[in-house]
Amino acid sequence: MSKTTQKQKIKFRIRKKVQGTAAAPRLAVFRSNAEVYCQLIDDVNGVTLAAAASADKDIAAQKGTKTEKSKLTGQSIAKKAAALSITTCVFDRGGNLYHGRIKAVAEGAREGGLQF
């Protein structure tokens, strides 16, 4: 089994258990080699409520490692959630291990006030 097929199976297994609602949306995290992207998704209505990425101008302008930028991305999505008066969410690591940049996004979001 290839690495991508294996990751896809893990991703589907997570998605079976994790579902976002309007009250508690799903915080989906995608990690590419260079950037980290996260979205707050309401799966019931099929709508993205807010999104943030390490490629955003204010985060990309900062100096630091990819992990530090990931933490800033988590704080950014938490601010956007607070503006929408969202306090809780469910975390979707997207088939990645809860380690490194994925963990940094989660910690940044928690520091910003999101609970999951």
C-alpha positions in Angstrom: 0.0 0.0 0.0 1.4 3.4 -1.0 2.0 6.2 1.5 -0.8 8.4 0.0 -3.3 5.5 0.1 -2.5 4.8 3.7 -2.9 8.5 4.6 -6.2 8.6 2.7 -7.5 5.7 4.8 -6.5 7.4 8.0 -8.2 10.6 6.9 -11.5 8.8 6.1 -11.4 7.0 9.4 -11.1 10.3 11.2 -13.9 11.9 9.2 -16.3 9.1 10.1 -16.0 10.2 13.8 -15.5 13.9 13.5 -18.3 16.1 12.2 -18.7 19.9 12.5 -22.0 21.7 13.2 -22.8 25.5 13.2 -22.3 25.6 17.0 -19.1 23.5 17.0 -17.5 23.5 13.5 -14.7 21.2 12.4 -11.3 22.8 12.5 -9.7 21.1 9.4 -5.9 21.4 9.0 -4.1 20.7 5.8 -0.3 20.7 5.8 1.7 21.0 2.6 5.5 21.0 2.4 5.7 24.8 2.7 2.4 26.0 4.2 -0.3 25.2 6.7 -4.0 25.9 5.9 -6.9 25.6 8.3 -10.7 26.0 8.0 -13.7 26.1 10.3 -16.3 24.0 8.5 -20.0 23.4 9.2 -20.5 19.9 7.7 -24.3 20.0 8.3 -24.8 22.9 5.8 -21.6 22.3 3.9 -20.2 25.8 4.5 -16.7 27.1 5.3 -17.2 29.6 8.1 -13.6 30.9 8.3 -10.1 30.1 7.0 -6.5 31.0 7.7 -3.2 30.0 6.2 0.5 30.5 6.9 0.6 32.0 3.3 -1.6 35.0 4.5 0.2 38.3 4.2 0.4 39.2 7.9 1.7 35.7 8.8 4.1 35.3 5.8 5.7 38.6 6.6 6.8 37.4 10.0 10.2 35.8 10.5 10.4 32.4 12.0 10.3 28.7 11.4 7.4 26.9 9.8 6.3 25.6 13.2 6.2 29.2 14.6 4.1 30.3 11.6 1.8 27.4 12.1 1.2 28.6 15.7 0.4 32.1 14.3 -2.1 30.5 11.9 -3.9 28.8 14.8 -4.1 32.1 16.6 -5.4 33.8 13.5 -8.2 31.2 13.0 -9.1 31.6 16.7 -9.5 35.4 16.2 -11.7 34.8 13.2 -13.8 32.3 15.2 -14.2 34.8 18.1 -15.4 37.4 15.6 -18.1 34.9 14.5 -18.8 34.2 18.3 -17.6 30.6 18.0 -16.0 29.2 21.1 -15.9 25.4 20.6 -14.8 23.3 17.7 -13.7 19.7 16.9 -10.2 19.2 15.6 -9.5 17.4 12.4 -5.9 16.7 11.9 -6.5 15.5 8.3 -4.6 12.2 8.5 -1.4 13.8 9.8 0.2 12.9 13.2 -0.6 15.2 16.1 3.0 16.4 16.1 5.0 19.4 14.9 3.2 21.9 12.8 -0.3 20.2 13.3 0.2 20.4 17.1 1.4 24.0 16.8 -1.8 25.0 15.0 -3.9 23.3 17.8 -1.9 25.1 20.5 -2.2 28.4 18.8 -6.0 28.0 18.4 -6.3 27.0 22.1 -4.3 30.1 23.1 -6.6 32.2 20.9 -9.6 31.0 22.9 -11.0 28.0 20.9 -11.9 24.9 23.0 -11.7 21.4 21.6 
